[in-house]
Amino acid sequence: MLNSTLCYLERGDEYLMLHRIKKKNDLNHDKWIGVGGKLEEGESPEDCILRETQEETGLTLTEYRYRGLVTFVSDQAPTEYMHLFTATGWTGAPRVCDEGELAWIKKADLLSLTLWEGDRIFLALLDQDTPFFSLKLRYEGEKLAQAVLNGRGIVQTDGQ
């Protein structure tokens, strides 16, 4: 079982997005996501998001909020718990990311990007300022088969 973090840096009506195009054999290849990564031994989710944001963007978070827990279940990868954050404050200057291209994208334009189907669900929850939530996303390959929000099914596309 994996633990990871994901953070959307928020600047007015934009999020800082990472277009994952630089790494070989990247599960997220060509997708647009926030910044983040896997927790290291002894790290809390907060420790991890601070480290990963610094590594990927050169920015040091000063104001951030833990928004939810997303459980990914897949027929192609181990189960993953992703700790989801947003940030509204940081210091430093952005730098080139070795995992992809960073870009400020208007929130209204996010759905036109190449996103994971489940990301569209939690981006909407962030946009609605939903209180802390638990979202379970079950994938079959790259297809979202089921989404469960706070224990209640919201999307079932496999006939269950």
BATI-210494 format. One record per residue (C-alpha): residue number from 1; residue in one letter; z, x, y. Coordinates in Angstrom, 3 decimals. Example, Ala and Ser with C-alpha at 12.3 -4.5 7.8 and 13.67 -1.06 7.14 Angstrom:
<nodes>
<node><n>1</n><res>a</res><up>7.800</up><east>12.300</east><north>-4.500</north></node>
<node><n>2</n><res>s</res><up>7.140</up><east>13.670</east><north>-1.060</north></node>
</nodes>
This chain:
<nodes>
<node><n>1</n><res>m</res><up>0.000</up><east>0.000</east><north>0.000</north></node>
<node><n>2</n><res>l</res><up>-0.974</up><east>1.330</east><north>3.414</north></node>
<node><n>3</n><res>n</res><up>0.648</up><east>0.895</east><north>6.822</north></node>
<node><n>4</n><res>s</res><up>-1.440</up><east>1.286</east><north>9.944</north></node>
<node><n>5</n><res>t</res><up>-1.481</up><east>0.405</east><north>13.632</north></node>
<node><n>6</n><res>l</res><up>-4.090</up><east>-0.980</east><north>15.994</north></node>
<node><n>7</n><res>c</res><up>-3.802</up><east>-1.240</east><north>19.771</north></node>
<node><n>8</n><res>y</res><up>-5.934</up><east>-2.896</east><north>22.412</north></node>
<node><n>9</n><res>l</res><up>-5.476</up><east>-1.257</east><north>25.809</north></node>
<node><n>10</n><res>e</res><up>-5.871</up><east>-3.992</east><north>28.381</north></node>
<node><n>11</n><res>r</res><up>-7.240</up><east>-3.433</east><north>31.891</north></node>
<node><n>12</n><res>g</res><up>-7.639</up><east>-6.755</east><north>33.694</north></node>
<node><n>13</n><res>d</res><up>-10.262</up><east>-8.732</east><north>31.764</north></node>
<node><n>14</n><res>e</res><up>-11.275</up><east>-5.756</east><north>29.568</north></node>
<node><n>15</n><res>y</res><up>-10.097</up><east>-4.028</east><north>26.392</north></node>
<node><n>16</n><res>l</res><up>-10.687</up><east>-0.389</east><north>25.531</north></node>
<node><n>17</n><res>m</res><up>-12.754</up><east>-0.556</east><north>22.355</north></node>
<node><n>18</n><res>l</res><up>-13.755</up><east>2.133</east><north>19.878</north></node>
<node><n>19</n><res>h</res><up>-17.250</up><east>1.945</east><north>18.362</north></node>
<node><n>20</n><res>r</res><up>-16.745</up><east>3.707</east><north>15.004</north></node>
<node><n>21</n><res>i</res><up>-19.945</up><east>5.729</east><north>14.608</north></node>
<node><n>22</n><res>k</res><up>-18.917</up><east>9.369</east><north>14.094</north></node>
<node><n>23</n><res>k</res><up>-17.108</up><east>9.625</east><north>10.741</north></node>
<node><n>24</n><res>k</res><up>-18.855</up><east>9.700</east><north>7.381</north></node>
<node><n>25</n><res>n</res><up>-17.657</up><east>7.237</east><north>4.707</north></node>
<node><n>26</n><res>d</res><up>-15.775</up><east>5.227</east><north>7.335</north></node>
<node><n>27</n><res>l</res><up>-14.740</up><east>1.748</east><north>6.152</north></node>
<node><n>28</n><res>n</res><up>-15.094</up><east>0.677</east><north>9.804</north></node>
<node><n>29</n><res>h</res><up>-18.494</up><east>2.345</east><north>10.330</north></node>
<node><n>30</n><res>d</res><up>-20.477</up><east>0.728</east><north>13.175</north></node>
<node><n>31</n><res>k</res><up>-17.665</up><east>-1.772</east><north>13.866</north></node>
<node><n>32</n><res>w</res><up>-15.908</up><east>-2.110</east><north>17.237</north></node>
<node><n>33</n><res>i</res><up>-12.109</up><east>-1.936</east><north>16.943</north></node>
<node><n>34</n><res>g</res><up>-9.075</up><east>-0.984</east><north>18.981</north></node>
<node><n>35</n><res>v</res><up>-7.438</up><east>2.440</east><north>18.654</north></node>
<node><n>36</n><res>g</res><up>-4.906</up><east>3.323</east><north>16.001</north></node>
<node><n>37</n><res>g</res><up>-4.497</up><east>4.705</east><north>12.526</north></node>
<node><n>38</n><res>k</res><up>-2.258</up><east>5.261</east><north>9.523</north></node>
<node><n>39</n><res>l</res><up>1.493</up><east>5.723</east><north>9.786</north></node>
<node><n>40</n><res>e</res><up>2.735</up><east>9.164</east><north>8.786</north></node>
<node><n>41</n><res>e</res><up>5.924</up><east>9.779</east><north>6.798</north></node>
<node><n>42</n><res>g</res><up>8.989</up><east>8.891</east><north>8.875</north></node>
<node><n>43</n><res>e</res><up>7.052</up><east>7.136</east><north>11.663</north></node>
<node><n>44</n><res>s</res><up>7.794</up><east>3.669</east><north>12.977</north></node>
<node><n>45</n><res>p</res><up>4.836</up><east>1.502</east><north>14.029</north></node>
<node><n>46</n><res>e</res><up>5.711</up><east>2.349</east><north>17.650</north></node>
<node><n>47</n><res>d</res><up>5.753</up><east>6.114</east><north>16.916</north></node>
<node><n>48</n><res>c</res><up>2.368</up><east>5.785</east><north>15.231</north></node>
<node><n>49</n><res>i</res><up>0.654</up><east>3.816</east><north>17.990</north></node>
<node><n>50</n><res>l</res><up>1.886</up><east>6.291</east><north>20.608</north></node>
<node><n>51</n><res>r</res><up>0.578</up><east>9.256</east><north>18.557</north></node>
<node><n>52</n><res>e</res><up>-2.712</up><east>7.648</east><north>17.564</north></node>
<node><n>53</n><res>t</res><up>-3.504</up><east>6.448</east><north>21.099</north></node>
<node><n>54</n><res>q</res><up>-2.850</up><east>9.956</east><north>22.438</north></node>
<node><n>55</n><res>e</res><up>-4.997</up><east>11.557</east><north>19.707</north></node>
<node><n>56</n><res>e</res><up>-7.930</up><east>9.143</east><north>20.040</north></node>
<node><n>57</n><res>t</res><up>-7.996</up><east>8.584</east><north>23.812</north></node>
<node><n>58</n><res>g</res><up>-5.929</up><east>11.299</east><north>25.516</north></node>
<node><n>59</n><res>l</res><up>-3.806</up><east>8.536</east><north>27.070</north></node>
<node><n>60</n><res>t</res><up>-0.011</up><east>8.215</east><north>26.793</north></node>
<node><n>61</n><res>l</res><up>1.170</up><east>4.614</east><north>26.529</north></node>
<node><n>62</n><res>t</res><up>3.936</up><east>3.604</east><north>28.958</north></node>
<node><n>63</n><res>e</res><up>3.846</up><east>-0.191</east><north>28.565</north></node>
<node><n>64</n><res>y</res><up>3.001</up><east>-1.789</east><north>25.221</north></node>
<node><n>65</n><res>r</res><up>3.901</up><east>-4.831</east><north>23.144</north></node>
<node><n>66</n><res>y</res><up>4.107</up><east>-5.382</east><north>19.383</north></node>
<node><n>67</n><res>r</res><up>2.062</up><east>-8.568</east><north>18.880</north></node>
<node><n>68</n><res>g</res><up>1.804</up><east>-9.195</east><north>15.170</north></node>
<node><n>69</n><res>l</res><up>1.494</up><east>-8.057</east><north>11.586</north></node>
<node><n>70</n><res>v</res><up>-1.901</up><east>-8.354</east><north>9.897</north></node>
<node><n>71</n><res>t</res><up>-2.013</up><east>-8.077</east><north>6.098</north></node>
<node><n>72</n><res>f</res><up>-5.408</up><east>-7.067</east><north>4.729</north></node>
<node><n>73</n><res>v</res><up>-6.126</up><east>-7.884</east><north>1.096</north></node>
<node><n>74</n><res>s</res><up>-9.436</up><east>-6.632</east><north>-0.252</north></node>
<node><n>75</n><res>d</res><up>-11.268</up><east>-6.348</east><north>-3.532</north></node>
<node><n>76</n><res>q</res><up>-12.432</up><east>-2.887</east><north>-2.399</north></node>
<node><n>77</n><res>a</res><up>-9.300</up><east>-1.230</east><north>-0.938</north></node>
<node><n>78</n><res>p</res><up>-5.519</up><east>-1.212</east><north>-1.321</north></node>
<node><n>79</n><res>t</res><up>-3.489</up><east>-3.828</east><north>0.544</north></node>
<node><n>80</n><res>e</res><up>-2.815</up><east>-2.744</east><north>4.117</north></node>
<node><n>81</n><res>y</res><up>-0.193</up><east>-3.835</east><north>6.630</north></node>
<node><n>82</n><res>m</res><up>-1.552</up><east>-3.355</east><north>10.145</north></node>
<node><n>83</n><res>h</res><up>0.890</up><east>-3.478</east><north>13.054</north></node>
<node><n>84</n><res>l</res><up>-0.977</up><east>-4.941</east><north>16.043</north></node>
<node><n>85</n><res>f</res><up>-0.192</up><east>-3.949</east><north>19.641</north></node>
<node><n>86</n><res>t</res><up>-1.532</up><east>-4.466</east><north>23.133</north></node>
<node><n>87</n><res>a</res><up>-0.877</up><east>-2.067</east><north>26.006</north></node>
<node><n>88</n><res>t</res><up>-1.030</up><east>-2.584</east><north>29.750</north></node>
<node><n>89</n><res>g</res><up>0.309</up><east>0.760</east><north>30.969</north></node>
<node><n>90</n><res>w</res><up>-0.590</up><east>4.398</east><north>30.298</north></node>
<node><n>91</n><res>t</res><up>-0.896</up><east>7.782</east><north>31.928</north></node>
<node><n>92</n><res>g</res><up>-3.420</up><east>10.570</east><north>31.529</north></node>
<node><n>93</n><res>a</res><up>-7.177</up><east>10.810</east><north>31.539</north></node>
<node><n>94</n><res>p</res><up>-9.433</up><east>9.483</east><north>28.762</north></node>
<node><n>95</n><res>r</res><up>-11.195</up><east>12.045</east><north>26.610</north></node>
<node><n>96</n><res>v</res><up>-14.003</up><east>12.014</east><north>24.080</north></node>
<node><n>97</n><res>c</res><up>-12.920</up><east>10.554</east><north>20.739</north></node>
<node><n>98</n><res>d</res><up>-13.945</up><east>12.301</east><north>17.513</north></node>
<node><n>99</n><res>e</res><up>-14.066</up><east>8.967</east><north>15.627</north></node>
<node><n>100</n><res>g</res><up>-16.511</up><east>7.101</east><north>17.838</north></node>
<node><n>101</n><res>e</res><up>-17.423</up><east>6.067</east><north>21.358</north></node>
<node><n>102</n><res>l</res><up>-14.771</up><east>4.557</east><north>23.630</north></node>
<node><n>103</n><res>a</res><up>-15.840</up><east>1.842</east><north>26.081</north></node>
<node><n>104</n><res>w</res><up>-14.185</up><east>-0.745</east><north>28.310</north></node>
<node><n>105</n><res>i</res><up>-15.535</up><east>-4.115</east><north>27.178</north></node>
<node><n>106</n><res>k</res><up>-15.012</up><east>-7.445</east><north>28.918</north></node>
<node><n>107</n><res>k</res><up>-12.952</up><east>-9.784</east><north>26.733</north></node>
<node><n>108</n><res>a</res><up>-15.613</up><east>-12.475</east><north>27.255</north></node>
<node><n>109</n><res>d</res><up>-18.178</up><east>-10.139</east><north>25.631</north></node>
<node><n>110</n><res>l</res><up>-16.122</up><east>-9.102</east><north>22.579</north></node>
<node><n>111</n><res>l</res><up>-17.543</up><east>-11.709</east><north>20.218</north></node>
<node><n>112</n><res>s</res><up>-21.070</up><east>-10.363</east><north>20.788</north></node>
<node><n>113</n><res>l</res><up>-20.028</up><east>-6.998</east><north>19.276</north></node>
<node><n>114</n><res>t</res><up>-20.134</up><east>-5.991</east><north>15.609</north></node>
<node><n>115</n><res>l</res><up>-16.584</up><east>-6.918</east><north>14.585</north></node>
<node><n>116</n><res>w</res><up>-14.811</up><east>-7.637</east><north>11.349</north></node>
<node><n>117</n><res>e</res><up>-14.683</up><east>-11.419</east><north>10.928</north></node>
<node><n>118</n><res>g</res><up>-10.866</up><east>-11.395</east><north>10.798</north></node>
<node><n>119</n><res>d</res><up>-10.669</up><east>-9.361</east><north>14.019</north></node>
<node><n>120</n><res>r</res><up>-12.200</up><east>-12.349</east><north>15.795</north></node>
<node><n>121</n><res>i</res><up>-9.178</up><east>-14.399</east><north>14.673</north></node>
<node><n>122</n><res>f</res><up>-6.495</up><east>-12.010</east><north>15.910</north></node>
<node><n>123</n><res>l</res><up>-8.391</up><east>-11.258</east><north>19.130</north></node>
<node><n>124</n><res>a</res><up>-8.297</up><east>-15.006</east><north>19.841</north></node>
<node><n>125</n><res>l</res><up>-4.547</up><east>-15.039</east><north>19.106</north></node>
<node><n>126</n><res>l</res><up>-4.065</up><east>-12.160</east><north>21.566</north></node>
<node><n>127</n><res>d</res><up>-6.183</up><east>-13.970</east><north>24.148</north></node>
<node><n>128</n><res>q</res><up>-4.039</up><east>-17.104</east><north>23.751</north></node>
<node><n>129</n><res>d</res><up>-0.872</up><east>-14.960</east><north>24.130</north></node>
<node><n>130</n><res>t</res><up>0.347</up><east>-16.313</east><north>20.788</north></node>
<node><n>131</n><res>p</res><up>3.976</up><east>-15.324</east><north>20.072</north></node>
<node><n>132</n><res>f</res><up>4.522</up><east>-12.680</east><north>17.376</north></node>
<node><n>133</n><res>f</res><up>2.496</up><east>-13.716</east><north>14.337</north></node>
<node><n>134</n><res>s</res><up>1.802</up><east>-12.841</east><north>10.729</north></node>
<node><n>135</n><res>l</res><up>-1.861</up><east>-13.067</east><north>9.726</north></node>
<node><n>136</n><res>k</res><up>-3.114</up><east>-12.474</east><north>6.194</north></node>
<node><n>137</n><res>l</res><up>-6.829</up><east>-11.758</east><north>5.833</north></node>
<node><n>138</n><res>r</res><up>-8.409</up><east>-11.662</east><north>2.368</north></node>
<node><n>139</n><res>y</res><up>-11.804</up><east>-10.029</east><north>2.107</north></node>
<node><n>140</n><res>e</res><up>-14.390</up><east>-9.999</east><north>-0.647</north></node>
<node><n>141</n><res>g</res><up>-16.470</up><east>-6.994</east><north>0.319</north></node>
<node><n>142</n><res>e</res><up>-17.093</up><east>-7.417</east><north>4.056</north></node>
<node><n>143</n><res>k</res><up>-16.867</up><east>-11.223</east><north>3.819</north></node>
<node><n>144</n><res>l</res><up>-13.676</up><east>-12.926</east><north>4.986</north></node>
<node><n>145</n><res>a</res><up>-12.678</up><east>-15.244</east><north>2.132</north></node>
<node><n>146</n><res>q</res><up>-9.360</up><east>-16.525</east><north>3.490</north></node>
<node><n>147</n><res>a</res><up>-7.139</up><east>-16.321</east><north>6.559</north></node>
<node><n>148</n><res>v</res><up>-3.516</up><east>-17.450</east><north>6.596</north></node>
<node><n>149</n><res>l</res><up>-1.589</up><east>-17.623</east><north>9.882</north></node>
<node><n>150</n><res>n</res><up>2.213</up><east>-17.723</east><north>9.646</north></node>
<node><n>151</n><res>g</res><up>1.965</up><east>-18.952</east><north>6.048</north></node>
<node><n>152</n><res>r</res><up>-0.609</up><east>-21.678</east><north>6.704</north></node>
<node><n>153</n><res>g</res><up>-4.263</up><east>-21.400</east><north>5.724</north></node>
<node><n>154</n><res>i</res><up>-6.693</up><east>-21.502</east><north>8.628</north></node>
<node><n>155</n><res>v</res><up>-9.924</up><east>-20.273</east><north>7.046</north></node>
<node><n>156</n><res>q</res><up>-11.005</up><east>-20.586</east><north>3.444</north></node>
<node><n>157</n><res>t</res><up>-14.628</up><east>-19.837</east><north>2.751</north></node>
<node><n>158</n><res>d</res><up>-14.583</up><east>-19.293</east><north>-0.998</north></node>
<node><n>159</n><res>g</res><up>-14.027</up><east>-22.890</east><north>-2.095</north></node>
<node><n>160</n><res>q</res><up>-10.281</up><east>-22.558</east><north>-2.789</north></node>
</nodes>
